[in-house]
Amino acid sequence: MASGHAGKTLHRMRRDNAFYLAVAPFLLVFLVFSVFPVIFSLYLGFNRWDGFSDPQWVGFENYARALRDPVFQKAIGNTIFMWFWSTVLTVLLALVIAVLVNDYVAFGKSYFRMVFLLPLLVAPAIAAIVLRMFFSANGGIVNLLSGAMSGTPSYFDWLGSEAWIKPLVVLLVIWRWTGWYIIIFMAALQSIPRDIYEAARMDGVGRWAIFSRITLPLLLPAIAFATITATLGGLQMFDEPYVLTQGMGGTNNSATTLGMYLFATAFTRLNFGLGSAVSWYIFAAVVILTLVYQAGLKRLRGATA
Amino acid sequence: MIGMFRNREKRFNLLITLVLLALSIFFILPLYWTAVFATRTLNEVFQFPPPLWFGDNIVQNYKNIEAVFPPFRPILNSLIVAVPKTLGLVLVSALAGYGLARYTRAPGHKMILVVTFATLFFPPSLALIPFFLQMNALGWLNTYWPLIIPALASGFGVVWMYTYIGSTVPKELYEASEMDGAKGLSTFFFVVLPIIRPGLAALSVWTLISTWNDFQIPLVVLSDGSKFTVPLALTTLSTTHYSDMPAVMLATLMGLVPVFILFGLLSRQFIAGLTAGSVK
């Protein structure tokens, strides 16, 4: 019977041989350049290795060492700050803009549909260069403006300020990513049948009630998607803070993210084991937050259904 | 009564539109100012009020950049990476997406599909360090291979093509093609590929633009300044020639132009690519 089953599978495999031909290029590259590195990184996380001498098995030492490092602790805090505020503000702003453009705009709908997307075309690194120019201490346009308004020339060092650097990163993320979520929310809004709104209006339901009782629940899957995507990006944030602080992490590591800590550990200090351990911490955070979101979504759906 | 209500609604909508208009300026002003500053002299840029319209110093600014680095080199480098990667990624993804969409009962189908979807939630930073070591072992560091070959397997690309093919190619077509005696992958190349051309275009634009903007992996892999792609080269330029703001702005603008041209030509496809992930 077992051999009969195997024979059937074999027969099917032969009949569908084109399937294996079709997925083979993808699978091959995927196994060699994605699966293998990930498995190797698991191994690396338990070793001390500088890339030259023999790797040395250290068990969980790398994981413990990272936790003891004050810079790593700071990076956790910074990452949480940037992830949280960039996700909340970007998704919220995009939601508001999408609903307003979709339902309330009096003219120029196609302009609004396009304009918020343009920053998305700009590489995060390039956007950071432009932001650096605008916020530079000497003759940056922001200082020029604030100087003109207060009457005394301003030379405030925004990028060197421990208090301002993180909000600047968040501002950069908002500027670049809001357009994407707007597009996603607009696509979701367009799939809501118009007669639901008409019916609600006929019954005299107010604007806010229409939004909170009809639009919002129907947008929930899109909001969840946007939040998860923003979280994936936020937890690994690298390009923006790296370029804004010219790779240094800002004054007193005030903008060092987990991604930057990983990068510096591996590629400047050549501590590949510790770096790999950090990458697994990031992975754990992504998994935990994704699960939390899914649980939250399920609960919300249950509440509205 | 109803007329008054309508009027109030109209005024409300007008107000909303004006607020959005102001907000949209915040989104385009940095880009607009980059373009304006690129045409101004150093003195004009530091004036108050800042210039709001284009100047006539663009040629001098260009000469200033040219004196310190070849401005078209990074653009060429980015093209050398982005074009072959995009062609390969789209073909590999379309093939795998076709296989997954058509042969739903082939042994192993489900596992491959689940794994492919799961990759969407895998943080790329997990593979960064071993990836670097692997490229080192292969002798590929400081070449373009690491940016092209490993990128051919894209979970996003496969999921996107799988969804697209599943929704646009009718199953009957496969049966008809089989009746005609199509063998192996000939159905894919002669029947499916021509039908899914819009999907291929959307994935291509999306891949081209995101490759153009890639920063971290090129940063890890490339060390020779003459091989730098656009974001890397500009980051370096902006730190070494920080004081000449108009020149840096012009170089930045030049690095942005190819993407904006592409977007201008294929914005519809780009937007289709953006929403592909969210609509399931």
Interface residues (C-beta under 8 A of the other chain):
Chain A: T9 R12 M13 D16 N17 A18 F19 Y20 L21 A22 V23 P25 F26 L27 L28 V29 F30 V32 F33 S34 F36 P37 V38 F40 S41 L44 G51 I97 L100 V101 Y104 V105 A106 F107 G108 Y111 F112 M114 V115 F116 L117 L118 P119 L121 V122 A123 P124 A125 I126 A127 I129 V130 L131 R132 M133 F134 S136 G139 I141 L144 L145 G147 A148 W175 T178 G179 W180 I183 I184 A187 A188 P221 A222 F225 A226 I228 T229 L232 L235 Q236 F238 D239 Y242 V243 Q246 G259 L262 F263 A266 F267 F272 G275 S276 S279 W280 I282 F283 V286 V287 T290
Chain B: K10 F12 N13 L14 I16 T17 L20 L21 L23 S24 F26 F27 I28 P30 L31 W33 T34 F37 V45 F46 F48 P49 P50 V92 S93 L95 A96 Y98 G99 L100 R102 Y103 R105 A106 P107 G108 H109 I112 T119 F121 F122 P123 P124 S125 L126 A127 L128 I129 P130 F131 F132 L133 Q134 N136 I149 P150 L152 A153 G155 V158 K183 G184 L185 T187 F188 I209 W212 N213 D214 F215 Q216 V220 V230 P231 L232 L234 T235 S238 T239 Y242 M245 V248 M249 T252 G255 L256 V259 F260 F263 S267 I271 L274 T275 G277 S278 V279
